[in-house]
Every structure is written in C-alpha cells, then in structure tokens.
Amino acid sequence: MLEPCEGKLSRTVLRGESGSNTADLLDQLIESKQKFISQIMTSKSPVRSCEDVDDTALSYAEVKALATGNPAIKEKMALDVEVSKLKLLKANFVSNHYRLEDDIAKNFPQQIAVLNKSIEGYKADLAKYQANRITDPEKFVMEVGGTVFYEKKEAGAALLAVCQSMKQADAMINVGQYQGFSIRLKFDSWNKEFILSLKNENVYRVSLGSDENGNIIRINNALEAIPQKLAEAERKLETVQGQLKNAMEEVKKPFPKEEELNQKLERLSELNALLNMDEKETVMEGEEEQDEPGKEKRSIHEKISAYKKSTQLVNAEDRIGISSEICIG
C-alpha cells in the first residue's frame, strides 16, 4: 500500500511498504519517455528502436543533478546559454562576412560599371541635346512617320495617329526624330498606356496622354531632365564606391567576441570533464560508503584542482615524449 510522506525538496512523495521512493521511479520514467519521444520527433524516418542518449534529455538529467546542490551544474547550464548566444552571434558575423565578400567581388563592381556607363551616356546625351536644342519656340521641328512638322499641335496629332494605328502590343516601332534623338513608340499592355522613348545613348521614356500639345511638353521635360539624371547617377556612383571602401575595411575585422567564446568553451570543456568524472566518482563513493561510512567527500574545488593537475601532467608527459623522439631521431 502506498502512503504520502514528506520527501526531499519539501515535496510530497509516495513510499511503498518496503520504503522505496516511488517518486524517483516516476522521474526516471518521465526522463526515459522524453528521450524516446524527442528521438522520434525528428525530420528523419522513424525507426522501431531508439538509442537511450539524447541532447535534450540531458537537460532533464541536469535538472535532477542540480537538485543535489552541485555548483558546477549551475555554472555549466549558465555557460551553455552564453556559449549558444555567442555561437549565434558568430554565425551571423560569418554570414555577413561572406555577404561582404560577395559584394566586394561581384555586386559592387557590377553596380559601379553600370553607373559609369550610364554617366557616360548621360554626358553624351546632354551634349547632343545642347547641340540640337530648339531655343526659339517659333522654330519647332519634329519628324514623325517620315513627315517633318513645324507646329507642335500637328506633331502631337501625328504621334496620336501613329498610336491609334498600332496593331501589336508591347512592340517597339521607330516613328521619327526630335532634337537629335530618335523617337520610338509602343503600347504597354500591362499599364494600358502608350510609351514614347527618346534614345541616343540612354533611353528616356514618356507616358503619352490624349492632348497633342501636352505630349510635346512632356517630351521637352524629359530632355530638360537629363542634367538632373546625370547628377543623380554621379551621387549613386559616389555612394556605391563608399560602400565598397567600407566593405573592404569591415571584411578585415575579426569576430569581436572570439576570445570570450574560446574562454567560455574551454571552461565548458573543463566542467563537462569534471561532471563526467564526478558522476563516476559518485558511483565509486557510493560503493565505498558501504565499507567506509566515516570517509569525507572531496569538495567541488578539490575536484577541479585535481582535474587541472592531471591535465597538466598529461601535457608535460606528452612534451617529454616528443622531446625524446626528437633526440633519438
């Protein structure tokens, strides 16, 4: 018959007639179930048998060990969290480092080449426009469909007539000349509008409306905007060149918390080794207590010192062995 009684950590446990702690058995069952379930809930194909080892399950074992009052367990759990955060920061740093390398090797040079070509085109177009610019409104000249027009309204009407005669959407056709630039027309089926393009080195697009004079004004405004487009391209080029320079400086910098990460990893390795040793010694001490009940247990600090001394001794023996091999050789 099971009876409730006060157990460790002020919890109510169940003890049987033989005095066994049933709560400990329940803890072990929960831990075993968690180990099995966490191995099943993966992206891999499920199998009928699972190994009784799991990283997530170890955290349950650590919680149980933490209840024993071992300070190394608490330190290890805190270090696990800190190391995970530092590794995530390093992964982000490495990813950004690779992105900067791609920008330096490919992206920025391509952008600079495109901008340089656009700037050269804007300069050539500006010179072309200034050489053929109509300064006197009374001397308007535009060629549309092989006919030269000297009136803005007539030229605008001719452009609309060409638009109405177009039978194929999204096909560019040449229709004439204006102030040194070739005129091309197409119907944009997506936006349902006619697009006029002025081309010399670069292309300047204008959306046409239904007003004859209004379309001529839009064309003139597009040509007048060439100096602004040139200045904008030069600003973009300066910005991209600055980004390239900054990227080349940033890519040389190491991970700023590399030393901290290495120190915490080293300390975590010491704690892992210590806890593994402590686990083995706990089993051995349990057997020795049956024969020597009055023997005192070593403190956690004594175990850490003993582990460090043993590690230093092994390293010293390795160095002596290497030196002997060199002398013999």
Backbone hydrogen bonds in HBPLUS format (Angstrom, degrees):
<---DONOR---> <-ACCEPTOR-->    atom                        ^
c    i                          cat <-CA-CA->   ^        H-A-AA   ^      H-
h    n   atom  resd res      DA  || num        DHA   H-A  angle D-A-AA Bond
n    s   type  num  typ     dist DA aas  dist angle  dist       angle   num
A0003-GLU N   A0015-ARG O   3.24 MM  12  5.79 165.2  2.26 150.9 153.6     1
A0015-ARG N   A0003-GLU O   3.28 MM  12  5.79 171.3  2.29 153.3 152.9     2
A0005-CYS N   A0013-VAL O   3.04 MM   8  5.69 156.0  2.10 157.7 162.9     3
A0013-VAL N   A0005-CYS O   3.01 MM   8  5.69 164.1  2.03 170.9 171.8     4
A0007-GLY N   A0011-ARG O   2.83 MM   4  5.42 165.2  1.85 169.4 174.2     5
A0022-THR N   A0014-LEU O   2.88 MM   8  5.38 158.2  1.93 172.3 175.8     6
A0016-GLY N   A0020-SER O   3.35 MM   4  5.69 151.3  2.44 142.8 150.1     7
A0019-GLY N   A0016-GLY O   3.00 MM   3  5.25 159.6  2.04 108.6 115.2     8
A0026-LEU N   A0022-THR O   3.04 MM   4  6.41 148.9  2.14 145.2 154.1     9
A0027-ASP N   A0023-ALA O   2.91 MM   4  6.23 154.7  1.98 149.8 156.2    10
A0028-GLN N   A0024-ASP O   3.06 MM   4  6.32 158.0  2.11 147.2 152.6    11
A0029-LEU N   A0025-LEU O   2.96 MM   4  6.23 150.3  2.05 145.1 153.6    12
A0030-ILE N   A0026-LEU O   2.92 MM   4  6.20 160.4  1.96 153.1 157.5    13
A0031-GLU N   A0027-ASP O   2.96 MM   4  6.18 162.2  1.99 150.2 155.2    14
A0032-SER N   A0028-GLN O   2.96 MM   4  6.11 157.6  2.01 144.7 150.7    15
A0033-LYS N   A0029-LEU O   2.91 MM   4  6.12 156.9  1.96 148.8 155.3    16
A0034-GLN N   A0030-ILE O   2.94 MM   4  6.16 159.4  1.98 149.4 155.0    17
A0035-LYS N   A0031-GLU O   3.04 MM   4  6.28 156.3  2.10 146.4 152.5    18
A0036-PHE N   A0032-SER O   3.10 MM   4  6.35 158.8  2.14 147.4 152.4    19
A0037-ILE N   A0033-LYS O   2.87 MM   4  6.09 172.2  1.88 160.5 162.4    20
A0038-SER N   A0034-GLN O   2.99 MM   4  5.96 170.2  2.00 151.9 154.8    21
A0040-ILE N   A0036-PHE O   3.17 MM   4  6.46 143.7  2.31 143.9 153.9    22
A0040-ILE N   A0037-ILE O   3.07 MM   3  5.11 123.0  2.40  96.8 111.6    23
A0041-MET N   A0037-ILE O   2.94 MM   4  6.18 160.0  1.98 158.5 163.6    24
A0042-THR N   A0040-ILE O   2.84 MM   2  5.67 138.4  2.01 106.0  93.2    25
A0058-LEU N   A0054-ASP O   3.15 MM   4  6.39 137.9  2.34 140.2 150.5    26
A0058-LEU N   A0055-ASP O   3.22 MM   3  5.24 129.6  2.49  93.3 106.0    27
A0059-SER N   A0056-THR O   3.11 MM   3  5.60 142.5  2.26 108.2 117.3    28
A0060-TYR N   A0057-ALA O   2.99 MM   3  5.36 131.8  2.23 106.8 118.9    29
A0061-ALA N   A0057-ALA O   3.24 MM   4  6.68 154.3  2.31 146.9 154.1    30
A0062-GLU N   A0058-LEU O   2.81 MM   4  6.10 147.3  1.92 146.3 156.1    31
A0063-VAL N   A0059-SER O   2.99 MM   4  6.23 148.8  2.08 139.8 147.3    32
A0064-LYS N   A0060-TYR O   3.11 MM   4  6.41 156.6  2.17 146.0 151.8    33
A0065-ALA N   A0061-ALA O   2.89 MM   4  6.18 151.6  1.97 143.8 152.3    34
A0066-LEU N   A0062-GLU O   2.70 MM   4  5.89 144.1  1.83 145.8 156.4    35
A0067-ALA N   A0063-VAL O   3.27 MM   4  6.52 139.6  2.44 139.0 147.2    36
A0068-THR N   A0065-ALA O   3.02 MM   3  5.43 154.9  2.08 108.4 116.3    37
A0069-GLY N   A0066-LEU O   3.08 MM   3  5.66 168.1  2.09 117.7 121.5    38
A0073-ILE N   A0070-ASN O   3.26 MM   3  5.75 141.7  2.41 109.8 118.4    39
A0075-GLU N   A0071-PRO O   3.07 MM   4  6.34 161.1  2.11 150.5 155.7    40
A0076-LYS N   A0072-ALA O   2.90 MM   4  5.99 155.2  1.96 142.1 149.1    41
A0077-MET N   A0073-ILE O   2.97 MM   4  6.21 159.1  2.01 151.8 156.7    42
A0078-ALA N   A0074-LYS O   3.09 MM   4  6.31 157.6  2.14 146.5 152.3    43
A0079-LEU N   A0075-GLU O   2.90 MM   4  6.10 156.2  1.96 147.9 155.0    44
A0080-ASP N   A0076-LYS O   2.84 MM   4  6.07 150.3  1.93 147.9 156.1    45
A0081-VAL N   A0077-MET O   3.31 MM   4  6.58 154.6  2.38 142.7 147.3    46
A0082-GLU N   A0078-ALA O   3.08 MM   4  6.38 164.6  2.11 149.9 154.1    47
A0083-VAL N   A0079-LEU O   2.79 MM   4  5.87 166.1  1.80 156.3 160.1    48
A0084-SER N   A0080-ASP O   3.02 MM   4  6.10 153.4  2.09 139.5 146.9    49
A0085-LYS N   A0081-VAL O   3.06 MM   4  6.34 156.8  2.12 148.3 154.1    50
A0086-LEU N   A0082-GLU O   2.95 MM   4  6.23 160.5  1.99 149.8 155.3    51
A0087-LYS N   A0083-VAL O   2.83 MM   4  6.01 156.1  1.88 149.9 156.5    52
A0088-LEU N   A0084-SER O   3.00 MM   4  6.21 149.9  2.09 142.9 150.8    53
A0089-LEU N   A0085-LYS O   2.95 MM   4  6.26 156.6  2.00 148.5 154.9    54
A0090-LYS N   A0086-LEU O   2.88 MM   4  6.13 153.2  1.95 145.6 153.3    55
A0091-ALA N   A0087-LYS O   2.85 MM   4  6.07 152.4  1.93 143.4 151.1    56
A0092-ASN N   A0088-LEU O   3.01 MM   4  6.28 157.5  2.06 148.6 153.9    57
A0093-PHE N   A0089-LEU O   2.91 MM   4  6.13 151.1  2.00 142.1 150.9    58
A0094-VAL N   A0090-LYS O   2.80 MM   4  6.06 159.1  1.85 153.3 158.1    59
A0095-SER N   A0091-ALA O   2.93 MM   4  6.12 158.6  1.98 145.3 151.5    60
A0096-ASN N   A0092-ASN O   2.91 MM   4  6.11 160.2  1.95 147.1 152.5    61
A0097-HIS N   A0093-PHE O   2.84 MM   4  6.03 144.6  1.97 140.7 151.6    62
A0098-TYR N   A0094-VAL O   2.92 MM   4  6.25 155.2  1.99 151.4 156.2    63
A0099-ARG N   A0095-SER O   3.01 MM   4  6.31 155.1  2.08 145.6 152.7    64
A0100-LEU N   A0096-ASN O   2.92 MM   4  6.18 154.2  1.98 147.1 153.5    65
A0101-GLU N   A0097-HIS O   3.02 MM   4  6.31 151.9  2.10 144.8 152.7    66
A0102-ASP N   A0098-TYR O   2.97 MM   4  6.31 153.5  2.04 148.0 154.7    67
A0103-ASP N   A0099-ARG O   2.93 MM   4  6.23 155.5  1.99 147.3 154.4    68
A0104-ILE N   A0100-LEU O   2.85 MM   4  6.07 158.5  1.89 150.6 156.3    69
A0105-ALA N   A0101-GLU O   2.89 MM   4  6.02 160.2  1.93 147.4 153.0    70
A0106-LYS N   A0102-ASP O   2.80 MM   4  5.67 153.8  1.87 147.3 154.0    71
A0107-ASN N   A0102-ASP O   3.27 MM   5  6.56 153.0  2.35 134.5 140.5    72
A0108-PHE N   A0103-ASP O   2.85 MM   5  5.35 159.9  1.89 135.9 142.9    73
A0110-GLN N   A0106-LYS O   3.05 MM   4  6.13 157.4  2.10 152.8 159.4    74
A0111-GLN N   A0107-ASN O   3.00 MM   4  6.28 161.6  2.03 154.3 159.3    75
A0112-ILE N   A0108-PHE O   2.89 MM   4  6.09 161.0  1.93 155.9 161.2    76
A0113-ALA N   A0109-PRO O   2.95 MM   4  6.12 157.5  2.00 146.0 152.0    77
A0114-VAL N   A0110-GLN O   2.99 MM   4  6.25 161.5  2.03 151.9 156.4    78
A0115-LEU N   A0111-GLN O   2.94 MM   4  6.12 162.4  1.97 150.3 155.3    79
A0116-ASN N   A0112-ILE O   2.89 MM   4  6.03 158.3  1.93 148.9 155.0    80
A0117-LYS N   A0113-ALA O   3.06 MM   4  6.25 156.8  2.11 145.4 151.3    81
A0118-SER N   A0114-VAL O   2.94 MM   4  6.20 154.9  2.01 146.4 153.7    82
A0119-ILE N   A0115-LEU O   2.85 MM   4  6.05 159.0  1.89 151.6 157.1    83
A0120-GLU N   A0116-ASN O   3.02 MM   4  6.25 161.4  2.05 147.0 151.7    84
A0121-GLY N   A0117-LYS O   2.99 MM   4  6.22 152.9  2.07 143.5 151.3    85
A0122-TYR N   A0118-SER O   2.79 MM   4  6.08 158.7  1.84 153.4 159.1    86
A0123-LYS N   A0119-ILE O   2.95 MM   4  6.17 157.9  2.00 150.0 155.8    87
A0124-ALA N   A0120-GLU O   3.02 MM   4  6.26 158.7  2.07 145.5 151.1    88
A0125-ASP N   A0121-GLY O   2.80 MM   4  6.01 159.5  1.84 152.3 158.6    89
A0126-LEU N   A0122-TYR O   2.82 MM   4  5.93 153.3  1.89 145.1 152.6    90
A0127-ALA N   A0123-LYS O   3.04 MM   4  6.26 158.6  2.08 144.7 150.2    91
A0128-LYS N   A0124-ALA O   2.96 MM   4  6.17 154.7  2.02 144.4 151.8    92
A0129-TYR N   A0125-ASP O   2.81 MM   4  6.02 159.7  1.85 150.1 155.5    93
A0130-GLN N   A0126-LEU O   2.92 MM   4  6.09 163.1  1.94 150.1 154.6    94
A0131-ALA N   A0127-ALA O   3.06 MM   4  6.18 145.6  2.19 141.0 149.9    95
A0132-ASN N   A0128-LYS O   3.10 MM   4  6.30 139.5  2.27 142.5 152.6    96
A0133-ARG N   A0129-TYR O   2.73 MM   4  5.35 108.6  2.24 146.9 160.4    97
A0139-LYS N   A0136-ASP O   2.90 MM   3  5.46 165.3  1.92 121.8 126.8    98
A0142-MET N   A0149-PHE O   2.97 MM   7  5.27 149.0  2.07 147.4 154.8    99
A0149-PHE N   A0142-MET O   2.72 MM   7  5.27 170.1  1.73 155.6 158.9   100
A0143-GLU N   A0177-GLN O   3.02 MM  34  5.10 168.3  2.03 154.9 156.7   101
A0177-GLN N   A0143-GLU O   3.09 MM  34  5.10 133.9  2.31 120.2 133.0   102
A0144-VAL N   A0147-THR O   2.84 MM   3  5.38 160.3  1.88 160.1 158.3   103
A0147-THR N   A0144-VAL O   3.14 MM   3  5.38 165.0  2.16 113.0 116.6   104
A0145-GLY N   A0175-VAL O   2.55 MM  30  5.06 165.8  1.57 158.3 163.5   105
A0155-ALA N   A0151-GLU O   3.00 MM   4  6.23 159.6  2.04 151.5 157.6   106
A0156-GLY N   A0152-LYS O   2.82 MM   4  6.02 156.5  1.87 151.2 158.2   107
A0157-ALA N   A0153-LYS O   2.91 MM   4  6.11 153.4  1.99 145.3 152.4   108
A0158-ALA N   A0154-GLU O   2.94 MM   4  6.16 150.2  2.03 143.5 151.6   109
A0159-LEU N   A0155-ALA O   3.06 MM   4  6.35 151.0  2.14 144.7 151.7   110
A0160-LEU N   A0156-GLY O   3.13 MM   4  6.45 156.8  2.19 145.9 151.6   111
A0161-ALA N   A0157-ALA O   2.94 MM   4  6.18 146.7  2.05 143.4 153.1   112
A0162-VAL N   A0158-ALA O   3.02 MM   4  6.31 151.7  2.10 146.1 152.8   113
A0163-CYS N   A0159-LEU O   3.03 MM   4  6.33 153.9  2.10 144.9 152.4   114
A0164-GLN N   A0160-LEU O   2.98 MM   4  6.25 156.3  2.04 147.1 152.6   115
A0165-SER N   A0161-ALA O   3.09 MM   4  6.29 135.7  2.29 138.4 150.0   116
A0165-SER N   A0162-VAL O   3.15 MM   3  5.10 129.0  2.42  93.0 106.7   117
A0166-MET N   A0163-CYS O   3.25 MM   3  5.40 156.3  2.31 103.2 110.3   118
A0170-ASP N   A0187-PHE O   2.81 MM  17  5.24 154.0  1.88 144.9 152.6   119
A0173-ILE N   A0185-LEU O   2.91 MM  12  5.44 157.7  1.96 151.2 158.4   120
A0185-LEU N   A0173-ILE O   2.88 MM  12  5.44 155.3  1.94 153.9 160.2   121
A0175-VAL N   A0183-ILE O   2.89 MM   8  5.66 173.8  1.89 150.9 152.9   122
A0183-ILE N   A0176-GLY O   2.85 MM   7  5.07 166.1  1.87 134.4 132.5   123
A0178-TYR N   A0181-PHE O   2.80 MM   3  5.27 151.5  1.88 150.8 160.2   124
A0181-PHE N   A0178-TYR O   2.99 MM   3  5.27 164.4  2.02 115.4 120.3   125
A0182-SER N   A0199-LYS O   3.13 MM  17  5.33 159.8  2.17 151.2 145.0   126
A0199-LYS N   A0182-SER O   3.12 MM  17  5.33 157.2  2.17 142.3 149.3   127
A0184-ARG N   A0197-SER O   3.00 MM  13  5.12 150.3  2.09 144.7 152.5   128
A0197-SER N   A0184-ARG O   2.81 MM  13  5.12 163.4  1.84 148.1 153.4   129
A0186-LYS N   A0195-ILE O   3.08 MM   9  5.46 138.3  2.26 144.8 156.3   130
A0195-ILE N   A0186-LYS O   2.83 MM   9  5.46 170.9  1.84 167.7 170.8   131
A0188-ASP N   A0193-GLU O   2.75 MM   5  5.36 162.2  1.78 170.6 167.7   132
A0192-LYS N   A0188-ASP O   2.75 MM   4  5.50 119.4  2.12 141.5 158.3   133
A0193-GLU N   A0188-ASP O   3.27 MM   5  5.36 148.3  2.37 133.2 141.4   134
A0208-LEU N   A0194-PHE O   3.04 MM  14  5.64 172.7  2.05 155.5 157.8   135
A0196-LEU N   A0206-VAL O   2.81 MM  10  5.11 170.7  1.82 160.8 160.6   136
A0206-VAL N   A0196-LEU O   2.75 MM  10  5.11 147.4  1.85 152.6 162.8   137
A0198-LEU N   A0204-TYR O   2.86 MM   6  5.08 162.4  1.89 141.9 147.3   138
A0204-TYR N   A0198-LEU O   2.89 MM   6  5.08 152.1  1.97 142.6 151.8   139
A0200-ASN N   A0202-ASN O   3.22 MM   2  5.65 159.6  2.26 154.3 159.3   140
A0215-ASN N   A0211-ASP O   3.13 MM   4  6.25 149.5  2.22 144.4 150.0   141
A0217-ILE N   A0213-ASN O   3.06 MM   4  6.39 156.7  2.11 151.6 158.0   142
A0218-ARG N   A0214-GLY O   3.05 MM   4  6.32 155.0  2.11 146.4 152.8   143
A0219-ILE N   A0215-ASN O   3.04 MM   4  6.31 152.1  2.12 144.5 151.7   144
A0220-ASN N   A0216-ILE O   3.01 MM   4  6.29 160.5  2.05 151.2 155.8   145
A0221-ASN N   A0217-ILE O   2.93 MM   4  6.17 155.7  1.99 149.8 156.9   146
A0222-ALA N   A0218-ARG O   3.06 MM   4  6.30 149.8  2.16 143.6 150.8   147
A0223-LEU N   A0219-ILE O   3.24 MM   4  6.59 152.7  2.31 146.7 153.1   148
A0224-GLU N   A0220-ASN O   2.91 MM   4  6.15 151.2  1.99 148.1 157.0   149
A0225-ALA N   A0221-ASN O   3.08 MM   4  6.20 128.0  2.37 139.3 151.0   150
A0226-ILE N   A0223-LEU O   3.34 MM   3  5.68 168.0  2.35 111.0 113.1   151
A0229-LYS N   A0225-ALA O   3.07 MM   4  6.35 157.6  2.12 155.7 162.4   152
A0230-LEU N   A0226-ILE O   2.94 MM   4  6.19 152.4  2.02 153.8 161.8   153
A0231-ALA N   A0227-PRO O   2.99 MM   4  6.26 160.7  2.03 149.7 154.1   154
A0232-GLU N   A0228-GLN O   2.93 MM   4  6.14 156.4  1.98 147.5 154.2   155
A0233-ALA N   A0229-LYS O   2.99 MM   4  6.15 156.8  2.04 144.8 150.5   156
A0234-GLU N   A0230-LEU O   3.06 MM   4  6.30 153.3  2.13 147.4 154.6   157
A0235-ARG N   A0231-ALA O   3.03 MM   4  6.31 149.8  2.12 145.1 153.0   158
A0236-LYS N   A0232-GLU O   2.98 MM   4  6.27 158.4  2.03 148.8 154.7   159
A0237-LEU N   A0233-ALA O   2.95 MM   4  6.15 155.0  2.01 144.9 151.9   160
A0238-GLU N   A0234-GLU O   3.04 MM   4  6.26 157.5  2.09 143.7 149.2   161
A0239-THR N   A0235-ARG O   2.96 MM   4  6.23 153.8  2.03 147.4 154.8   162
A0240-VAL N   A0236-LYS O   2.92 MM   4  6.18 165.3  1.94 156.7 159.4   163
A0241-GLN N   A0237-LEU O   2.98 MM   4  6.12 160.9  2.02 150.3 155.7   164
A0242-GLY N   A0238-GLU O   3.01 MM   4  6.19 150.5  2.10 140.9 148.8   165
A0243-GLN N   A0239-THR O   2.91 MM   4  6.25 151.6  2.00 147.8 156.1   166
A0244-LEU N   A0240-VAL O   2.90 MM   4  6.16 152.2  1.98 148.6 156.0   167
A0245-LYS N   A0241-GLN O   3.04 MM   4  6.28 155.6  2.10 144.4 150.5   168
A0246-ASN N   A0242-GLY O   2.97 MM   4  6.22 162.5  2.00 150.7 155.2   169
A0247-ALA N   A0243-GLN O   2.89 MM   4  6.02 155.5  1.95 145.3 152.4   170
A0248-MET N   A0244-LEU O   3.04 MM   4  6.23 153.8  2.11 146.1 152.4   171
A0249-GLU N   A0245-LYS O   3.21 MM   4  6.50 137.8  2.40 139.6 150.5   172
A0249-GLU N   A0246-ASN O   3.15 MM   3  5.14 128.5  2.43  93.7 107.3   173
A0250-GLU N   A0246-ASN O   2.85 MM   4  6.11 158.6  1.89 152.5 158.8   174
A0251-VAL N   A0247-ALA O   2.95 MM   4  5.99 157.4  2.00 150.6 155.2   175
A0252-LYS N   A0249-GLU O   3.35 MM   3  5.62 149.3  2.45 102.5 110.9   176
A0253-LYS N   A0250-GLU O   3.09 MM   3  5.48 154.1  2.16 110.4 118.0   177
A0258-GLU N   A0255-PHE O   3.20 MM   3  5.41 152.0  2.28 124.4 120.3   178
A0261-LEU N   A0257-LYS O   3.00 MM   4  6.17 158.6  2.04 147.6 153.5   179
A0262-ASN N   A0258-GLU O   2.98 MM   4  6.22 160.7  2.01 151.2 156.0   180
A0263-GLN N   A0259-GLU O   2.98 MM   4  6.20 159.1  2.03 150.2 155.8   181
A0264-LYS N   A0260-GLU O   3.03 MM   4  6.24 162.6  2.06 150.4 154.8   182
A0265-LEU N   A0261-LEU O   2.88 MM   4  6.07 153.5  1.95 148.6 156.6   183
A0266-GLU N   A0262-ASN O   2.93 MM   4  6.10 156.1  1.98 146.3 152.6   184
A0267-ARG N   A0263-GLN O   2.97 MM   4  6.22 160.6  2.01 148.6 153.8   185
A0268-LEU N   A0264-LYS O   2.83 MM   4  5.94 151.9  1.91 142.2 150.7   186
A0269-SER N   A0265-LEU O   2.91 MM   4  6.14 148.2  2.02 144.0 152.0   187
A0270-GLU N   A0266-GLU O   3.09 MM   4  6.41 153.4  2.16 144.8 151.6   188
A0271-LEU N   A0267-ARG O   2.98 MM   4  6.29 158.8  2.03 149.4 154.9   189
A0272-ASN N   A0268-LEU O   2.89 MM   4  6.10 157.9  1.94 146.9 153.1   190
A0273-ALA N   A0269-SER O   2.96 MM   4  6.14 163.6  1.99 149.2 153.4   191
A0274-LEU N   A0270-GLU O   2.83 MM   4  6.00 154.1  1.90 145.5 153.8   192
A0275-LEU N   A0271-LEU O   2.76 MM   4  5.93 161.6  1.80 153.2 157.5   193
A0276-ASN N   A0272-ASN O   2.97 MM   4  6.14 153.1  2.04 144.6 152.0   194
A0277-MET N   A0273-ALA O   2.95 MM   4  6.15 156.0  2.01 144.0 150.8   195
A0278-ASP N   A0274-LEU O   2.67 MM   4  5.87 152.7  1.74 146.7 155.9   196
A0279-GLU N   A0275-LEU O   2.87 MM   4  5.98 147.1  1.98 139.0 146.9   197
A0280-LYS N   A0276-ASN O   3.16 MM   4  6.44 154.4  2.22 141.6 147.6   198
A0281-GLU N   A0277-MET O   2.85 MM   4  6.11 159.7  1.89 150.9 157.2   199
A0282-THR N   A0278-ASP O   2.87 MM   4  5.98 141.7  2.02 140.8 150.7   200
A0283-VAL N   A0279-GLU O   3.38 MM   4  6.68 151.5  2.46 140.0 145.3   201
A0284-MET N   A0280-LYS O   3.11 MM   4  6.46 160.6  2.15 147.6 153.1   202
A0285-GLU N   A0281-GLU O   2.67 MM   4  5.80 159.4  1.71 151.3 157.3   203
A0286-GLY N   A0282-THR O   2.96 MM   4  6.03 143.7  2.09 135.8 145.4   204
A0287-GLU N   A0283-VAL O   3.20 MM   4  6.54 143.1  2.34 139.5 148.4   205
A0287-GLU N   A0284-MET O   3.15 MM   3  5.19 123.3  2.48  93.7 107.5   206
A0288-GLU N   A0284-MET O   2.91 MM   4  6.22 151.1  1.99 145.3 154.2   207
A0289-GLU N   A0285-GLU O   2.82 MM   4  5.91 145.5  1.94 145.9 153.6   208
A0291-ASP N   A0288-GLU O   2.95 MM   3  5.28 130.2  2.21 104.5 117.3   209
A0292-GLU N   A0288-GLU O   2.63 MM   4  5.76 167.3  1.64 163.0 167.8   210
A0295-LYS N   A0292-GLU O   3.40 MM   3  5.81 174.1  2.41 117.0 118.5   211
A0303-LYS N   A0299-SER O   3.12 MM   4  6.45 150.2  2.22 144.2 152.4   212
A0304-ILE N   A0300-ILE O   2.99 MM   4  6.28 152.9  2.07 144.8 151.8   213
A0305-SER N   A0301-HIS O   2.99 MM   4  6.23 161.7  2.02 148.7 153.2   214
A0306-ALA N   A0302-GLU O   2.94 MM   4  6.11 156.6  2.00 143.3 150.1   215
A0307-TYR N   A0303-LYS O   2.91 MM   4  6.11 152.3  1.98 145.2 152.7   216
A0308-LYS N   A0304-ILE O   2.99 MM   4  6.25 162.4  2.02 152.1 156.1   217
A0309-LYS N   A0305-SER O   2.95 MM   4  6.16 160.1  1.99 149.5 155.0   218
A0310-SER N   A0306-ALA O   2.99 MM   4  6.15 157.9  2.03 144.9 150.9   219
A0311-THR N   A0307-TYR O   2.96 MM   4  6.18 152.4  2.04 146.2 154.1   220
A0312-GLN N   A0308-LYS O   2.90 MM   4  6.15 159.2  1.94 150.3 155.6   221
A0313-LEU N   A0309-LYS O   2.90 MM   4  6.10 152.3  1.98 146.5 154.3   222
A0314-VAL N   A0310-SER O   3.01 MM   4  6.23 157.1  2.06 145.5 150.9   223
A0315-ASN N   A0311-THR O   3.02 MM   4  6.27 160.7  2.06 148.9 154.2   224
A0316-ALA N   A0312-GLN O   2.93 MM   4  6.11 152.8  2.00 144.1 151.7   225
A0317-GLU N   A0313-LEU O   2.93 MM   4  6.18 156.0  1.99 148.1 154.4   226
A0318-ASP N   A0314-VAL O   2.95 MM   4  6.20 151.9  2.03 145.9 153.8   227
A0319-ARG N   A0315-ASN O   3.00 MM   4  6.28 157.1  2.05 147.3 152.8   228
A0320-ILE N   A0316-ALA O   2.95 MM   4  6.22 155.5  2.02 147.2 154.1   229
A0321-GLY N   A0317-GLU O   2.91 MM   4  6.12 155.9  1.97 145.6 152.3   230
A0322-ILE N   A0318-ASP O   2.97 MM   4  6.23 152.4  2.04 147.3 154.5   231
A0323-SER N   A0319-ARG O   2.93 MM   4  6.18 160.4  1.97 148.8 153.9   232
A0324-SER N   A0320-ILE O   2.93 MM   4  6.16 154.0  2.00 148.1 155.2   233
A0325-GLU N   A0321-GLY O   3.06 MM   4  6.29 154.5  2.13 142.7 149.3   234
A0326-ILE N   A0322-ILE O   3.05 MM   4  6.33 153.4  2.12 148.0 155.0   235
A0327-CYS N   A0323-SER O   2.97 MM   4  6.26 157.9  2.01 148.7 154.4   236
A0328-ILE N   A0324-SER O   2.91 MM   4  6.11 162.4  1.94 152.1 157.0   237
A0329-GLY N   A0325-GLU O   2.88 MM   4  6.02 156.2  1.93 143.4 150.5   238
